[in-house]
Each structure stands twice: as structure tokens, then as C-alpha cells.
Amino acid sequence: MRGRNPSGISLQSVLLPALEDSSVQREELDLFMAEMADVIPLKEADRHHFLQSTCDDEAAKIRREAADSDERLELLPIHPAELTRVKGAEVVSFSREGVQEAVLKQLRLGRYEAKVRHDFRGLKLKEAREVLLGLIDSALFRGDRNLLLIPGKGSGNQPFEALMKSALCTWLSRLEDVSAYHSAIKEEGGAGALYVMLRKSDAAKVHSRETNRKGARR
């Protein structure tokens, strides 16, 4: 629509000096201004609006990339009332459907070398679940499928016996990356330690998830 420029800035006032300095003929200038009559320059507020939208998109992208880690944390309760309670001296075992009995037997007997080992004793539950996720992601990325986790028996814990052991058992059974776990043999901690077997992984997917989780901490 032709009419008054809402920005208050005349195109002719902006372009005329530059064009005259370039020795452009007056007739050509008149033709150019006639063609540009319908063009309305962007207001400063409009420019700011587009810049702000770009920043909002970047923030949303970061939040989406961190969502995977946050969703997994939601699966891992830290309130004792939400944990499946086990006893300190209890031999525990878990496996997902499809894990072969022969594989479980080898796991139970400690036949799979656990290159990843971690002692959880003394950790707070909130810290412990983040450590667990980090261990699993790092192991999968390297191609290591077997872990030895040491929660201790916690038989003397009050008022919740074997709190860390109960937490680990609850969490491991809820994480899809975990195929199975079983109490360790006596020489490697017995009822106070857990052999954990992870699923076969897509390394690229795990790498992306681990990178996003670290970025969310910053």
C-alpha cells in the first residue's frame, strides 16, 4: 500500500545522497524511486523481534537436548518410600525377557570381566543416581557391557536397611540399558556387590546422549 512510511524514514532521503554521489542520472533516480515506493523499511522493533526469536530457538534446542537425561532421572526415585526394599544379606537377581539362562549363569558365577567398577558406599542417593547414569553411558560408548557396582550390604543402616543396595536394585531394573544384574560371588563382595550386564549399544546414540547430559550440567 502506498502512503506515509510508518517508520518515519524516507527512502529518498536515505538513497538520494548515495545515488547522486555515484553520478546517477536524475531520470534514472526518479524511475528507481517509483519502483521502490511500495517498500517499507523494517522498524528497529521488528529487527529486535527477529533476533529475539533466534535466541529463543537456541534455548529451546538446548532444553530438548538435555531432556533425555532429565527423563531418565525421573525414573530413578531417591525417596526411600519409593524404593523396592531388599535386605543387606539378600542375594538379588534381575533379568529382562529374552536374556538366556546360560548368560545369566555366567553372570552369576562372575565369568564376565567387569572393567567398570565403582564403590557407591558413602554417596547420597541424588549423587549416586547421576554417577550410575554416567557409568552406564561411558561403558556403552566404549563397548563395555559388564560392571561391578558396590553398594555394600548396609545391614546396620537405620531406619532403612541396605538403602544404597535397595536404590541400585530399583534403578537398574528401570533403566532400559540394563539387561540383567546379580549379586556378586563372595570373592568380589558377595551380597554387598552387584554384577551388571548392559545391552548391546548404538555407540553414536550413546555418545550424543552423554554429550547432552554433560552440557546440561554446565
Secondary structure, 3 states (H helix, E strand, C coil): CCCCCCCCCCHHHHHHHHHHHCCCCHHHHHHHHHHCCCCCCCCHHHHHHHHHHHHHHHHHHHHHHHHHHHHHHHCCCCCHHHCCCCCCCCCCEEECCCCCHHHHHHHHCCCCCCCEEEECCCCCHHHHHHHHHHHHHHHHHHCCCEEEEECCCCCCCCCCCCHHHHHHHHHHHHCCCEEEEEECCHHHCHHHCEEEEECCCCHHHHHHHHHHHHHHHC
